């Protein structure tokens, strides 16, 4: 069983550009040319649709169209419309499930635990939402939007650290019984050190999935 984990920090990248890189990493992991990896990246505002939806069907409130230039992109995954943007901790896990002895349901549960325990470290009590993702008192704070075609994970996880909540609320992307959206900054009323948050995420991920510890001080 492989226990090596590579951690990469790509900084700011347009989604349409990074999506091609993510596809390349996925192919390389599928071929066992690279180890499992966590890839951190920052995206400018973008709305992402899955295979089952059309990006032409997305409507933007006039207030958004006047203030922001928001890209709309389609991705090869089975999920529904989601958002990525500034103020989110965004990570693309590229994990070979078969080599880790995991099913997709098992790694999804483990990712929920990673996020719940990470938030608990900051004094935020969170739980898994029935519709997917992580919530605090019914308000979504983290998105788990990924697939595992051919047993290798693809796409991303996003945690609302300090995004523009007014933008997320106007987009109205939440479904079911989710009350709305929230963020770490909104709940804690203080700035979150993103470098420290990434380090804690990696350590929690290593602990939850049994990867060997590695130095992530380069963040």
C-alpha positions as CSV (number, residue, x, y, z in Angstrom):
1,X,0.0,0.0,0.0
2,X,1.4,3.4,-1.0
3,X,1.9,5.9,1.9
4,X,3.8,8.6,0.1
5,X,2.0,11.9,-0.3
6,X,3.2,14.9,-2.3
7,X,1.9,18.4,-1.4
8,X,2.0,21.1,-4.1
9,X,1.1,24.8,-3.8
10,X,0.3,26.4,-7.2
11,X,-0.8,29.9,-6.0
12,X,-3.3,31.8,-8.1
13,X,-4.5,30.1,-11.3
14,X,-7.5,30.6,-13.5
15,X,-9.8,27.5,-13.3
16,X,-9.8,26.9,-17.0
17,X,-6.0,26.7,-17.0
18,X,-5.6,24.7,-13.8
19,X,-8.3,22.2,-14.9
20,X,-6.0,21.0,-17.7
21,X,-3.2,20.5,-15.2
22,X,-5.5,18.6,-12.9
23,X,-6.4,16.3,-15.8
24,X,-2.7,15.7,-16.4
25,X,-2.0,14.9,-12.7
26,X,-5.0,12.5,-12.8
27,X,-3.6,10.7,-15.8
28,X,-0.1,10.5,-14.3
29,X,-1.5,9.1,-11.0
30,X,-3.7,6.6,-13.0
31,X,-0.5,5.4,-14.7
32,X,1.3,5.4,-11.3
33,X,3.9,7.9,-12.6
34,X,3.4,10.1,-9.5
35,X,2.5,9.5,-5.9
36,X,-0.8,10.6,-4.3
37,X,-1.0,14.3,-4.0
38,X,-2.7,17.3,-2.5
39,X,-2.7,20.3,-4.7
40,X,-3.5,23.8,-3.3
41,X,-4.6,26.5,-5.6
42,X,-6.4,29.9,-5.6
43,X,-9.0,30.6,-8.2
44,X,-10.5,33.9,-9.3
45,X,-14.3,34.0,-9.2
46,X,-15.7,31.1,-11.3
47,X,-18.9,29.2,-11.6
48,X,-18.4,25.5,-12.5
49,X,-21.0,23.2,-14.0
50,X,-20.9,19.4,-14.2
51,X,-21.9,17.1,-17.1
52,X,-25.5,17.2,-16.3
53,X,-26.0,21.0,-16.5
54,X,-25.5,23.7,-19.1
55,X,-23.5,26.7,-18.3
56,X,-25.7,28.8,-20.6
57,X,-28.5,28.2,-18.1
58,X,-26.7,30.0,-15.3
59,X,-28.2,33.4,-14.5
60,X,-26.3,36.1,-12.7
61,X,-28.1,38.8,-10.7
62,X,-27.6,42.3,-12.2
63,X,-25.7,43.4,-9.1
64,X,-23.1,40.7,-9.7
65,X,-22.7,41.4,-13.4
66,X,-22.0,45.1,-12.8
67,X,-19.4,44.5,-10.1
68,X,-17.6,41.3,-11.0
69,X,-16.4,39.5,-14.0
70,X,-17.2,35.9,-13.2
71,X,-16.2,33.1,-15.6
72,X,-18.5,30.1,-16.2
73,X,-16.8,26.9,-17.0
74,X,-17.9,23.3,-17.6
75,X,-16.0,20.4,-16.0
76,X,-16.0,16.7,-16.7
77,X,-17.6,15.5,-13.5
78,X,-21.0,14.3,-12.3
79,X,-21.8,17.0,-9.8
80,X,-23.9,20.1,-10.0
81,X,-23.1,23.8,-10.3
82,X,-20.6,25.0,-7.7
83,X,-18.5,28.1,-7.1
84,X,-14.8,28.7,-6.5
85,X,-13.1,32.0,-5.7
86,X,-11.0,34.3,-3.5
87,X,-11.2,33.6,0.2
88,X,-11.6,29.9,-0.1
89,X,-9.1,27.2,0.8
90,X,-9.2,25.1,-2.4
91,X,-7.4,21.7,-2.6
92,X,-7.4,19.1,-5.4
93,X,-6.7,15.7,-3.9
94,X,-5.3,13.2,-6.5
95,X,-5.6,9.9,-4.7
96,X,-5.5,6.3,-6.1
97,X,-8.2,4.6,-4.2
98,X,-7.4,1.1,-5.1
99,X,-3.8,1.5,-4.0
100,X,-5.0,2.9,-0.7
101,X,-7.6,0.1,-0.3
102,X,-10.5,2.5,-0.2
103,X,-13.9,2.9,-1.9
104,X,-15.1,6.3,-3.0
105,X,-17.7,6.3,-0.2
106,X,-14.9,5.6,2.4
107,X,-12.6,8.4,1.2
108,X,-15.6,10.8,1.1
109,X,-16.3,10.0,4.7
110,X,-12.7,10.5,5.6
111,X,-12.7,13.9,3.8
112,X,-15.7,14.9,5.8
113,X,-13.8,13.9,9.0
114,X,-10.8,15.9,7.9
115,X,-12.8,19.1,7.4
116,X,-14.9,18.6,10.6
117,X,-11.8,18.1,12.7
118,X,-10.0,21.0,11.0
119,X,-12.9,23.3,11.9
120,X,-13.0,21.9,15.4
121,X,-9.4,23.0,15.8
122,X,-10.6,26.6,15.4
123,X,-13.5,26.1,17.8
124,X,-16.2,25.6,15.1
125,X,-18.6,22.7,15.6
126,X,-19.5,21.3,12.1
127,X,-21.1,18.3,10.7
128,X,-21.7,16.6,7.3
129,X,-24.8,17.8,5.4
130,X,-27.2,15.2,3.9
131,X,-26.9,17.0,0.5
132,X,-23.1,16.8,0.6
133,X,-20.5,19.1,2.0
134,X,-20.0,20.4,5.6
135,X,-22.3,22.7,7.5
136,X,-22.5,24.7,10.7
137,X,-26.0,24.8,12.1
138,X,-27.4,24.1,8.6
139,X,-25.3,26.7,6.8
140,X,-22.8,25.3,4.3
141,X,-19.1,26.1,5.0
142,X,-17.3,23.5,2.9
143,X,-17.9,21.9,-0.5
144,X,-16.8,18.3,-1.4
145,X,-17.1,18.3,-5.2
146,X,-15.1,15.4,-6.6
147,X,-15.3,12.1,-8.5
148,X,-13.1,9.1,-8.8
149,X,-13.1,7.9,-12.4
150,X,-11.1,4.7,-12.7
151,X,-10.4,4.9,-8.9
152,X,-8.4,8.1,-9.0
153,X,-9.9,11.2,-7.4
154,X,-10.5,14.3,-9.5
155,X,-11.8,17.8,-8.9
156,X,-11.7,19.8,-5.7
157,X,-12.6,20.5,-2.1
158,X,-13.3,24.1,-1.0
159,X,-13.6,25.6,2.5
160,X,-15.1,29.1,3.0
161,X,-12.4,30.9,4.9
162,X,-13.2,34.5,4.0
163,X,-15.0,34.6,0.7
164,X,-17.5,37.4,-0.2
165,X,-20.6,35.8,1.4
166,X,-22.9,38.4,-0.3
167,X,-21.8,37.0,-3.7
168,X,-22.4,33.4,-2.7
169,X,-25.8,34.3,-1.3
170,X,-26.9,36.1,-4.5
171,X,-25.8,33.1,-6.6
172,X,-28.2,30.9,-4.6
173,X,-26.4,27.6,-5.5
174,X,-27.5,25.7,-2.4
175,X,-30.2,23.1,-2.6
176,X,-32.4,21.1,-0.2
177,X,-32.6,22.1,3.4
178,X,-29.4,24.1,3.5
179,X,-30.1,27.5,5.1
180,X,-27.4,29.3,3.3
181,X,-23.7,29.8,3.4
182,X,-21.2,30.8,6.1
183,X,-17.4,31.2,6.6
184,X,-14.7,30.9,9.2
185,X,-14.3,34.6,9.3
186,X,-18.0,35.3,9.7
187,X,-18.2,32.8,12.6
188,X,-15.0,33.7,14.4
189,X,-14.9,37.5,13.5
190,X,-11.1,37.3,13.0
191,X,-8.7,36.8,10.1
192,X,-7.5,33.3,9.4
193,X,-3.9,32.6,8.6
194,X,-4.2,30.7,5.3
195,X,-0.6,29.2,5.5
196,X,-1.3,27.8,9.0
197,X,-4.7,26.5,7.8
198,X,-3.1,24.6,4.9
199,X,-0.6,23.1,7.2
200,X,-3.3,21.9,9.6
201,X,-5.3,20.5,6.6
202,X,-2.4,18.5,5.4
203,X,-1.6,17.1,8.9
204,X,-5.3,16.2,9.4
205,X,-5.4,14.5,6.0
206,X,-2.2,12.5,6.8
207,X,-3.7,11.4,10.1
208,X,-7.1,10.4,8.7
209,X,-5.7,8.4,5.7
210,X,-2.6,7.1,7.3
211,X,0.0,8.9,5.2
212,X,3.4,9.4,6.6
213,X,4.1,12.8,7.9
214,X,6.1,15.3,5.8
215,X,7.4,18.8,6.1
216,X,5.0,21.4,4.8
217,X,6.7,24.4,6.2
218,X,7.3,25.7,2.7
219,X,3.7,27.0,2.7
